[in-house]
Amino acid sequence: MIALRRAESKPVLVTGATGYIGGRLVPRLLAAGRQVRCLVRDPRKLADRPWASHPRVQILAADLGWTEQLAKQIRGCGAAYYLVHSMQAVGTAYAEADRRLARSFATAAEIAGLDRIIYLGGLGETGEGLSEHLGSRREVEKILASGAVPVTVFRAAMIIGSGSASFEILRYLVERLPVMITPRWVRTPCQPIAVRNVLHYLTACLAEPATVGQTIDIGGPEVVTYEELMQTMAQVRGLPRRLILPIPLLTPRLSSLWIHLVTPVGHRLARPLAEGLRNRVVCRNDDARRLMPGQRLLTVREAIEAALGKLGRDDVETAWSDAGAVPGDPDWAGGTVFVDRRRVEIDATADKVHRAVCRVGGGHGYYAADWLWRLRGAIDRLVGGPGLRRGRRHRERVSYGEALDFWRVTGVTPDRRLELRAEMKLPGEALLSFEIHPVAGRPHRSELIQTARFKPKGLAGLAYWFAVLPFHGIVFRGMLDGIRRAAEEIARGEGEPRLPRANDVGGKTAGHDRPDRIRLVSTRPWAFAATRGRDKEKE
């Protein structure tokens, strides 16, 4: 008991705090009175989390592959959550990367004298026949347990929660396809669990010494097939019963490509999820409920209703698309960089303009010519890109590292700036940025500068730029004027700005016909200011 109290006084270490589970676990640990130390690759990704400034939270930038430095950073902690794994689990490189990081962490934990490691892995039958993805998870378990620090392993099947990859796949397939041709594995038994129940187990185990060194299966109260899961989702959504036709010829690769086209999840992430369908994922005992009582396990229907309720309330804490490293800044020095820069003055303060800017994308759209954006998104999905279906977590707020349709937020400064980097399939690198400046001598007026930059790669990149150039006047001019109108409506206290109509382009909407207020700054012929490495503006 004394040892347990001593362990409770030490900080709890959380790796993967920017991920789906880690980002939700930290506030639960704080609510339980724990001190938390988060190790992340880029602390900026946690800057806007409500708990990031909590006095009992410490956030450190860390490289899990640097064992000696890692041991110094985790020294003094008691328990450590290892919630790190590769998102793009295709091929063999990801498995080797997971093994390397697990070996480094196990060694660092032993050097630092941690009391225990807690790992969340995948549920599945043991022995031969595991999918490559589940097999890799088993390897990580063994590597973590190979050191002197005891490991508590939780194994979960499908986690049902707003923003999880598996839940998004399930939702989109059911909503979009009244008839589904599926792999025969769709009738494999599984035991899904609600994300809130997972978080309870992860938190409660800290106070239960009997969980140290144990492997614990966790699942909900029901064993169902994936086909039954889909039908339950259809019922909750008020949709007719789905016609599901399992066939033996649909391989995991073909399944992942189909998932890529129909859902927001890319084929590289969908592949291991599709492969995992062939493994029976059912709890082998009730150790979790016996050792850590105190919660009610949600049924499949209740878990789906809770997740959909979170989506409807804009209350998604974390999402699968936000995890992973944020790409570095493009190298704008050298070579041709095309720039389309536009300015507009707005009768609104900087905070109101920033609110309007941050509404871009997702369900709100792009303020003008949305059909062109949808077309570009559909083409992107066909060629293997993310398309527009990743959406956004909140209809107005954005944070560093967040996915926003086929963009990634690479810079956000409240009331001043938003920068997006394109993750669509492109023959080059593209950025879209918005900068807001107060107008001198006009306290209630702001200037918005919208800049699109594109650095082409080879002839294909040049051809792409000139192919889309004729649409810039529609897309970018319309977006800028749409933001202006929205910001001015917010400033007038009119609440949610009017969603733009399909023909709402270039400011030529009844009552808002003021295209003269937008001026194109970069006016070089045919290129909108093609430069030779002169555009090096960075923050």
Secondary structure, DSSP 4 states (H G I P E B T S, - for coil): -HHHHHHHHSPEEEE-TTSTTHHHHHHHHHHTT--EEEEES-GGGGTTSTTTT-TTEEEEE--TT-HHHHHHHHTT-SEEEE----SS--SSHHHHHHHHHHHHHHHHHHHHT-SEEEEEEE----STT--HHHHHHHHHHHHHHTSSS-EEEEEES-EE-TT-HHHHHHHHHHHH-SEEEEEGGGG-EE--EEHHHHHHHHHHGGG-GGGTT-EEEE--S--EEHHHHHHHHHHHTTPPPPEEEEETT--HHHHHHHHHHHSSS-HHHHHHHHHGGGS-B--S--HHHHHS-SSPPPPHHHHHHHHHHHHHTT-----GGG-SPPPPPP--SSSEEEEEEEEEEESS-HHHHHHHHTT-BGGGB-SS-HHHHHHHHHHHHHTTS-TTTT--SSSS---TT-EETTEEEEEEETTTEEEEEE-S--SEEEEEEEEEEEETTEEEEEEEEEEEEEEE-HHHHHHHHHHHGGGHHHHHHHHHHHHHHHHHHHHTT--SPPPPPTT--TT-STT---GGGEEES---TTTSS-EES------
